[in-house]
Amino acid sequence: MTRQEAVVYDNTLKEYLRQAAKQCGLEEIRGDYIVDHYIEVHPELQMKEMIFQQGNRSVSYKLGNIRVDIKKALAAGLELAVSVGRPESIFNYIQLLIVAVLFIIKSTGQEVGELETYIIYLLHRKGAYRSIEEEAFICEMQTWYQENKGKELNRGEIVEAINRLYGMRIADFENGNIYLKECVWGKA
């Protein structure tokens, strides 16, 4: 995430939380306050990304640039409820925090196609977090797909899928080698 992308994301999140605060019966400024004080969007850090696999579906989450300090936010919500003398406002505040977290998860998730999911699975199974030789992997992928799916897969389809993974910053290439940039959870 570049600095400009981080600023745009921060502003989008603030606007979304302003509207959510209004719907929760809180002042719109509470949405800005939560983002300014308890959610950090860092540009250009080493991302800690992950892929969740469930069967033949995968979702890539790039959450590494976003930090949420839930503990401090909840403590501030309790102080708010006590200061305004309305205990029910804590539930609205917690609801607003949940909305913030769900927005972050939804906006950072990226669906991954079925073929890409199988490629990720095989790369993960081979331990390709450092790197493996790309041509050998393509041949192995063709064999694996034939054995497990009973269909033939041509080299071009695999290369296109790998290029899509590269475009989504899930995989990378270096000197004829390919490696995963994200940690994989679950299995295909």
CYANA upper distance limits for C-alpha pairs under 8 A (distance plus 0.5 A):
  1 MET  CA      5 GLU  CA      6.30
  1 MET  CA      6 ALA  CA      6.75
  1 MET  CA     42 HIS  CA      8.37
  1 MET  CA     43 PRO  CA      5.72
  1 MET  CA     44 GLU  CA      5.98
  1 MET  CA     45 LEU  CA      8.27
  1 MET  CA     65 ASN  CA      7.75
  2 THR  CA      6 ALA  CA      6.66
  2 THR  CA     43 PRO  CA      5.58
  2 THR  CA     44 GLU  CA      5.95
  3 ARG  CA      7 VAL  CA      6.82
  3 ARG  CA     42 HIS  CA      8.25
  3 ARG  CA     43 PRO  CA      5.29
  3 ARG  CA     44 GLU  CA      7.36
  4 GLN  CA      8 VAL  CA      6.73
  5 GLU  CA      9 TYR  CA      6.50
  5 GLU  CA     43 PRO  CA      8.10
  6 ALA  CA     10 ASP  CA      6.52
  6 ALA  CA     41 VAL  CA      6.45
  6 ALA  CA     42 HIS  CA      7.08
  6 ALA  CA     43 PRO  CA      6.08
  7 VAL  CA     11 ASN  CA      6.70
  8 VAL  CA     12 THR  CA      6.61
  9 TYR  CA     13 LEU  CA      6.58
  9 TYR  CA     41 VAL  CA      8.35
 10 ASP  CA     14 LYS  CA      6.71
 10 ASP  CA     35 VAL  CA      7.98
 10 ASP  CA     41 VAL  CA      7.18
 11 ASN  CA     15 GLU  CA      6.74
 12 THR  CA     16 TYR  CA      6.68
 13 LEU  CA     17 LEU  CA      6.61
 13 LEU  CA     35 VAL  CA      7.89
 13 LEU  CA    100 ALA  CA      8.09
 13 LEU  CA    103 PHE  CA      8.18
 13 LEU  CA    104 ILE  CA      8.47
 14 LYS  CA     18 ARG  CA      6.57
 14 LYS  CA     31 GLY  CA      6.44
 14 LYS  CA     32 ASP  CA      5.75
 14 LYS  CA     35 VAL  CA      6.74
 15 GLU  CA     19 GLN  CA      6.98
 15 GLU  CA     31 GLY  CA      8.17
 15 GLU  CA     32 ASP  CA      8.34
 16 TYR  CA     20 ALA  CA      6.78
 16 TYR  CA     31 GLY  CA      8.39
 17 LEU  CA     21 ALA  CA      6.34
 17 LEU  CA     28 GLU  CA      8.18
 17 LEU  CA     30 ARG  CA      8.45
 17 LEU  CA     31 GLY  CA      4.95
 17 LEU  CA     32 ASP  CA      7.57
 17 LEU  CA     96 LEU  CA      7.67
 17 LEU  CA     99 VAL  CA      8.09
 17 LEU  CA    100 ALA  CA      7.15
 18 ARG  CA     22 LYS  CA      6.82
 18 ARG  CA     27 GLU  CA      8.42
 18 ARG  CA     28 GLU  CA      4.99
 18 ARG  CA     29 ILE  CA      7.02
 18 ARG  CA     30 ARG  CA      7.55
 18 ARG  CA     31 GLY  CA      5.14
 18 ARG  CA     32 ASP  CA      7.16
 19 GLN  CA     23 GLN  CA      6.87
 19 GLN  CA     28 GLU  CA      7.25
 19 GLN  CA     31 GLY  CA      8.42
 20 ALA  CA     24 CYS  CA      6.66
 20 ALA  CA     28 GLU  CA      8.49
 20 ALA  CA     31 GLY  CA      8.00
 20 ALA  CA     96 LEU  CA      7.01
 20 ALA  CA     99 VAL  CA      7.86
 21 ALA  CA     25 GLY  CA      6.81
 21 ALA  CA     26 LEU  CA      5.49
 21 ALA  CA     27 GLU  CA      6.69
 21 ALA  CA     28 GLU  CA      5.85
 21 ALA  CA     29 ILE  CA      8.45
 21 ALA  CA     30 ARG  CA      7.01
 21 ALA  CA     31 GLY  CA      6.41
 21 ALA  CA     96 LEU  CA      6.69
 22 LYS  CA     26 LEU  CA      5.92
 22 LYS  CA     27 GLU  CA      6.55
 22 LYS  CA     28 GLU  CA      6.01
 24 CYS  CA     92 ASN  CA      5.96
 24 CYS  CA     93 TYR  CA      8.29
 24 CYS  CA     95 GLN  CA      7.93
 24 CYS  CA     96 LEU  CA      7.61
 25 GLY  CA     92 ASN  CA      7.55
 26 LEU  CA     30 ARG  CA      7.34
 26 LEU  CA     89 SER  CA      8.24
 26 LEU  CA     92 ASN  CA      7.65
 26 LEU  CA     93 TYR  CA      8.13
 27 GLU  CA     31 GLY  CA      8.50
 28 GLU  CA     32 ASP  CA      7.90
 29 ILE  CA     33 TYR  CA      6.66
 30 ARG  CA     34 ILE  CA      6.67
 31 GLY  CA     35 VAL  CA      6.95
 31 GLY  CA     96 LEU  CA      8.11
 32 ASP  CA     36 ASP  CA      6.46
 33 TYR  CA     37 HIS  CA      6.40
 33 TYR  CA     38 TYR  CA      8.46
 34 ILE  CA     38 TYR  CA      5.88
 34 ILE  CA     39 ILE  CA      7.22
 34 ILE  CA     73 ALA  CA      7.59
 34 ILE  CA     97 LEU  CA      8.23
 35 VAL  CA     39 ILE  CA      5.34
 35 VAL  CA     40 GLU  CA      7.79
 36 ASP  CA     40 GLU  CA      8.04
 37 HIS  CA     73 ALA  CA      8.47
 38 TYR  CA     67 ARG  CA      8.48
 38 TYR  CA     68 VAL  CA      6.20
 38 TYR  CA     69 ASP  CA      5.60
 38 TYR  CA     70 ILE  CA      7.62
 38 TYR  CA     72 LYS  CA      7.55
 38 TYR  CA     73 ALA  CA      6.48
 39 ILE  CA     66 ILE  CA      7.45
 39 ILE  CA     67 ARG  CA      6.06
 39 ILE  CA     68 VAL  CA      5.00
 39 ILE  CA     69 ASP  CA      6.94
 40 GLU  CA     65 ASN  CA      8.32
 40 GLU  CA     66 ILE  CA      6.07
 40 GLU  CA     67 ARG  CA      5.55
 40 GLU  CA     68 VAL  CA      7.03
 41 VAL  CA     65 ASN  CA      6.04
 41 VAL  CA     66 ILE  CA      5.08
 41 VAL  CA     67 ARG  CA      7.09
 42 HIS  CA     65 ASN  CA      5.38
 42 HIS  CA     66 ILE  CA      6.85
 43 PRO  CA     65 ASN  CA      6.97
 44 GLU  CA     65 ASN  CA      8.30
 45 LEU  CA     64 GLY  CA      8.30
 45 LEU  CA     65 ASN  CA      7.04
 46 GLN  CA     64 GLY  CA      7.92
 47 MET  CA     62 LYS  CA      7.48
 47 MET  CA     63 LEU  CA      7.87
 47 MET  CA     64 GLY  CA      4.93
 47 MET  CA     65 ASN  CA      6.62
 48 LYS  CA     62 LYS  CA      7.38
 48 LYS  CA     63 LEU  CA      7.20
 48 LYS  CA     64 GLY  CA      4.82
 48 LYS  CA     65 ASN  CA      8.26
 48 LYS  CA    182 GLU  CA      7.70
 49 GLU  CA     60 SER  CA      7.88
 49 GLU  CA     61 TYR  CA      6.32
 49 GLU  CA     62 LYS  CA      5.12
 49 GLU  CA     63 LEU  CA      6.62
 49 GLU  CA     64 GLY  CA      6.40
 49 GLU  CA    181 LYS  CA      8.08
 49 GLU  CA    182 GLU  CA      5.52
 49 GLU  CA    183 CYS  CA      6.99
 50 MET  CA     60 SER  CA      6.33
 50 MET  CA     61 TYR  CA      5.91
 50 MET  CA     62 LYS  CA      7.18
 50 MET  CA    182 GLU  CA      5.38
 50 MET  CA    183 CYS  CA      5.15
 50 MET  CA    184 VAL  CA      6.29
 50 MET  CA    185 TRP  CA      7.79
 51 ILE  CA     58 SER  CA      7.06
 51 ILE  CA     59 VAL  CA      6.09
 51 ILE  CA     60 SER  CA      4.79
 51 ILE  CA     61 TYR  CA      6.63
 51 ILE  CA    182 GLU  CA      6.96
 51 ILE  CA    183 CYS  CA      6.65
 51 ILE  CA    184 VAL  CA      5.28
 51 ILE  CA    185 TRP  CA      6.55
 52 PHE  CA     58 SER  CA      6.04
 52 PHE  CA     59 VAL  CA      5.92
 52 PHE  CA     60 SER  CA      6.99
 52 PHE  CA     61 TYR  CA      8.48
 52 PHE  CA    184 VAL  CA      6.60
 52 PHE  CA    185 TRP  CA      5.39
 52 PHE  CA    186 GLY  CA      6.29
 53 GLN  CA     57 ARG  CA      6.43
 53 GLN  CA     58 SER  CA      4.88
 53 GLN  CA     59 VAL  CA      7.21
 53 GLN  CA    117 THR  CA      7.89
 53 GLN  CA    184 VAL  CA      7.71
 53 GLN  CA    185 TRP  CA      6.60
 53 GLN  CA    186 GLY  CA      5.26
 53 GLN  CA    187 LYS  CA      5.80
 53 GLN  CA    188 ALA  CA      6.46
 54 GLN  CA     58 SER  CA      6.66
 54 GLN  CA    186 GLY  CA      6.60
 54 GLN  CA    187 LYS  CA      6.55
 54 GLN  CA    188 ALA  CA      6.42
 55 GLY  CA    187 LYS  CA      6.94
 55 GLY  CA    188 ALA  CA      4.75
 56 ASN  CA    114 GLU  CA      6.00
 56 ASN  CA    117 THR  CA      6.74
 56 ASN  CA    118 TYR  CA      7.64
 56 ASN  CA    188 ALA  CA      5.91
 57 ARG  CA    111 GLU  CA      8.33
 57 ARG  CA    112 VAL  CA      7.30
 57 ARG  CA    113 GLY  CA      7.36
 57 ARG  CA    114 GLU  CA      6.47
 57 ARG  CA    117 THR  CA      6.85
 57 ARG  CA    188 ALA  CA      8.02
 58 SER  CA    111 GLU  CA      6.65
 58 SER  CA    112 VAL  CA      5.66
 58 SER  CA    113 GLY  CA      7.69
 58 SER  CA    114 GLU  CA      8.20
 58 SER  CA    117 THR  CA      6.36
 59 VAL  CA    109 GLY  CA      6.61
 59 VAL  CA    110 GLN  CA      5.92
 59 VAL  CA    111 GLU  CA      5.06
 59 VAL  CA    112 VAL  CA      6.07
 60 SER  CA    108 THR  CA      8.46
 60 SER  CA    109 GLY  CA      6.03
 60 SER  CA    110 GLN  CA      5.57
 60 SER  CA    111 GLU  CA      6.93
 60 SER  CA    112 VAL  CA      7.41
 60 SER  CA    170 ILE  CA      8.28
 61 TYR  CA    105 ILE  CA      7.92
 61 TYR  CA    108 THR  CA      5.93
 61 TYR  CA    109 GLY  CA      5.05
 61 TYR  CA    110 GLN  CA      6.93
 62 LYS  CA    108 THR  CA      6.05
 62 LYS  CA    109 GLY  CA      7.39
 63 LEU  CA     67 ARG  CA      8.40
 63 LEU  CA    104 ILE  CA      8.44
 63 LEU  CA    105 ILE  CA      8.10
 63 LEU  CA    108 THR  CA      6.87
 68 VAL  CA    101 VAL  CA      8.37
 69 ASP  CA     73 ALA  CA      6.81
 70 ILE  CA     74 LEU  CA      6.53
 70 ILE  CA     97 LEU  CA      8.43
 71 LYS  CA     75 ALA  CA      6.82
 72 LYS  CA     76 ALA  CA      6.68
 73 ALA  CA     77 GLY  CA      6.70
 73 ALA  CA     97 LEU  CA      8.34
 74 LEU  CA     78 LEU  CA      6.81
 74 LEU  CA     94 ILE  CA      7.63
 75 ALA  CA     79 GLU  CA      6.87
 76 ALA  CA     80 LEU  CA      6.62
 77 GLY  CA     81 ALA  CA      6.73
 77 GLY  CA     90 ILE  CA      6.28
 77 GLY  CA     93 TYR  CA      6.54
 77 GLY  CA     94 ILE  CA      7.82
 78 LEU  CA     82 VAL  CA      6.80
 78 LEU  CA     90 ILE  CA      6.61
 79 GLU  CA     83 SER  CA      6.51
 80 LEU  CA     84 VAL  CA      6.67
 80 LEU  CA     89 SER  CA      8.36
 80 LEU  CA     90 ILE  CA      7.91
 81 ALA  CA     85 GLY  CA      6.52
 81 ALA  CA     86 ARG  CA      6.04
 81 ALA  CA     87 PRO  CA      5.66
 81 ALA  CA     88 GLU  CA      7.81
 81 ALA  CA     89 SER  CA      6.05
 81 ALA  CA     90 ILE  CA      5.87
 82 VAL  CA     86 ARG  CA      7.34
 82 VAL  CA     87 PRO  CA      7.18
 88 GLU  CA     92 ASN  CA      7.53
 89 SER  CA     93 TYR  CA      6.64
 90 ILE  CA     94 ILE  CA      6.58
 91 PHE  CA     95 GLN  CA      6.55
 92 ASN  CA     96 LEU  CA      6.73
 93 TYR  CA     97 LEU  CA      6.88
 94 ILE  CA     98 ILE  CA      6.73
 95 GLN  CA     99 VAL  CA      6.70
 96 LEU  CA    100 ALA  CA      6.75
 97 LEU  CA    101 VAL  CA      6.83
 98 ILE  CA    102 LEU  CA      6.61
 99 VAL  CA    103 PHE  CA      6.51
100 ALA  CA    104 ILE  CA      6.76
101 VAL  CA    105 ILE  CA      6.76
102 LEU  CA    106 LYS  CA      6.50
103 PHE  CA    107 SER  CA      6.38
104 ILE  CA    108 THR  CA      6.58
105 ILE  CA    109 GLY  CA      6.64
112 VAL  CA    116 GLU  CA      6.81
112 VAL  CA    117 THR  CA      6.88
113 GLY  CA    117 THR  CA      6.57
114 GLU  CA    118 TYR  CA      6.99
115 LEU  CA    119 ILE  CA      6.82
115 LEU  CA    158 ILE  CA      8.36
115 LEU  CA    161 ALA  CA      7.22
116 GLU  CA    120 ILE  CA      6.59
116 GLU  CA    161 ALA  CA      6.07
116 GLU  CA    162 ILE  CA      7.50
116 GLU  CA    164 ARG  CA      8.37
116 GLU  CA    165 LEU  CA      7.38
117 THR  CA    121 TYR  CA      6.59
117 THR  CA    188 ALA  CA      7.71
118 TYR  CA    122 LEU  CA      6.68
118 TYR  CA    188 ALA  CA      7.31
119 ILE  CA    123 LEU  CA      6.56
119 ILE  CA    141 MET  CA      7.62
119 ILE  CA    161 ALA  CA      8.50
119 ILE  CA    162 ILE  CA      8.11
120 ILE  CA    124 HIS  CA      6.45
120 ILE  CA    180 LEU  CA      8.19
120 ILE  CA    184 VAL  CA      8.46
121 TYR  CA    125 ARG  CA      6.54
121 TYR  CA    184 VAL  CA      8.48
121 TYR  CA    187 LYS  CA      7.33
121 TYR  CA    188 ALA  CA      6.74
122 LEU  CA    126 LYS  CA      6.61
122 LEU  CA    141 MET  CA      7.83
123 LEU  CA    127 GLY  CA      6.74
123 LEU  CA    128 ALA  CA      5.69
123 LEU  CA    179 TYR  CA      7.94
123 LEU  CA    180 LEU  CA      7.53
124 HIS  CA    128 ALA  CA      6.35
124 HIS  CA    129 TYR  CA      7.89
124 HIS  CA    180 LEU  CA      7.98
124 HIS  CA    184 VAL  CA      7.26
128 ALA  CA    132 ILE  CA      6.37
128 ALA  CA    178 ILE  CA      7.86
128 ALA  CA    179 TYR  CA      5.45
128 ALA  CA    180 LEU  CA      6.32
129 TYR  CA    179 TYR  CA      5.79
129 TYR  CA    180 LEU  CA      5.44
129 TYR  CA    181 LYS  CA      7.14
129 TYR  CA    182 GLU  CA      8.49
130 ARG  CA    179 TYR  CA      6.29
130 ARG  CA    180 LEU  CA      7.96
131 SER  CA    177 ASN  CA      6.23
131 SER  CA    178 ILE  CA      5.77
131 SER  CA    179 TYR  CA      4.87
131 SER  CA    180 LEU  CA      8.12
132 ILE  CA    137 PHE  CA      7.70
132 ILE  CA    177 ASN  CA      5.70
132 ILE  CA    178 ILE  CA      6.01
132 ILE  CA    179 TYR  CA      6.92
133 GLU  CA    137 PHE  CA      6.75
133 GLU  CA    176 GLY  CA      6.68
133 GLU  CA    177 ASN  CA      4.83
133 GLU  CA    178 ILE  CA      6.80
134 GLU  CA    138 ILE  CA      6.71
134 GLU  CA    176 GLY  CA      6.35
134 GLU  CA    177 ASN  CA      5.34
134 GLU  CA    178 ILE  CA      5.88
135 GLU  CA    139 CYS  CA      6.93
135 GLU  CA    176 GLY  CA      8.25
136 ALA  CA    140 GLU  CA      6.68
137 PHE  CA    141 MET  CA      6.44
138 ILE  CA    142 GLN  CA      6.78
138 ILE  CA    155 ARG  CA      7.32
138 ILE  CA    158 ILE  CA      7.29
138 ILE  CA    159 VAL  CA      8.29
139 CYS  CA    143 THR  CA      6.90
139 CYS  CA    155 ARG  CA      8.37
140 GLU  CA    144 TRP  CA      6.51
141 MET  CA    145 TYR  CA      6.47
141 MET  CA    158 ILE  CA      8.40
142 GLN  CA    146 GLN  CA      6.70
142 GLN  CA    152 GLU  CA      7.56
142 GLN  CA    153 LEU  CA      6.18
142 GLN  CA    154 ASN  CA      7.60
142 GLN  CA    155 ARG  CA      7.96
143 THR  CA    147 GLU  CA      6.70
144 TRP  CA    148 ASN  CA      6.50
145 TYR  CA    149 LYS  CA      5.87
145 TYR  CA    150 GLY  CA      7.46
145 TYR  CA    151 LYS  CA      7.24
145 TYR  CA    152 GLU  CA      7.57
145 TYR  CA    153 LEU  CA      7.41
146 GLN  CA    150 GLY  CA      5.21
146 GLN  CA    151 LYS  CA      5.49
146 GLN  CA    152 GLU  CA      5.87
146 GLN  CA    153 LEU  CA      7.68
147 GLU  CA    151 LYS  CA      8.44
153 LEU  CA    157 GLU  CA      7.33
153 LEU  CA    158 ILE  CA      7.96
154 ASN  CA    158 ILE  CA      7.35
155 ARG  CA    159 VAL  CA      6.71
156 GLY  CA    160 GLU  CA      6.61
157 GLU  CA    161 ALA  CA      6.71
158 ILE  CA    162 ILE  CA      6.59
159 VAL  CA    163 ASN  CA      6.60
160 GLU  CA    164 ARG  CA      6.78
161 ALA  CA    165 LEU  CA      6.84
162 ILE  CA    166 TYR  CA      6.72
162 ILE  CA    171 ALA  CA      7.94
163 ASN  CA    167 GLY  CA      6.65
164 ARG  CA    168 MET  CA      6.74
165 LEU  CA    169 ARG  CA      6.69
165 LEU  CA    170 ILE  CA      5.70
165 LEU  CA    171 ALA  CA      5.95
166 TYR  CA    170 ILE  CA      6.35
166 TYR  CA    171 ALA  CA      5.39
166 TYR  CA    172 ASP  CA      6.05
166 TYR  CA    173 PHE  CA      8.47
169 ARG  CA    181 LYS  CA      7.64
170 ILE  CA    180 LEU  CA      6.56
170 ILE  CA    181 LYS  CA      5.80
170 ILE  CA    182 GLU  CA      6.31
171 ALA  CA    178 ILE  CA      7.39
171 ALA  CA    179 TYR  CA      6.09
171 ALA  CA    180 LEU  CA      4.95
171 ALA  CA    181 LYS  CA      5.83
171 ALA  CA    182 GLU  CA      8.06
172 ASP  CA    178 ILE  CA      6.22
172 ASP  CA    179 TYR  CA      6.05
172 ASP  CA    180 LEU  CA      7.00
172 ASP  CA    181 LYS  CA      7.28
173 PHE  CA    177 ASN  CA      6.00
173 PHE  CA    178 ILE  CA      5.04
173 PHE  CA    179 TYR  CA      7.00
174 GLU  CA    178 ILE  CA      6.97
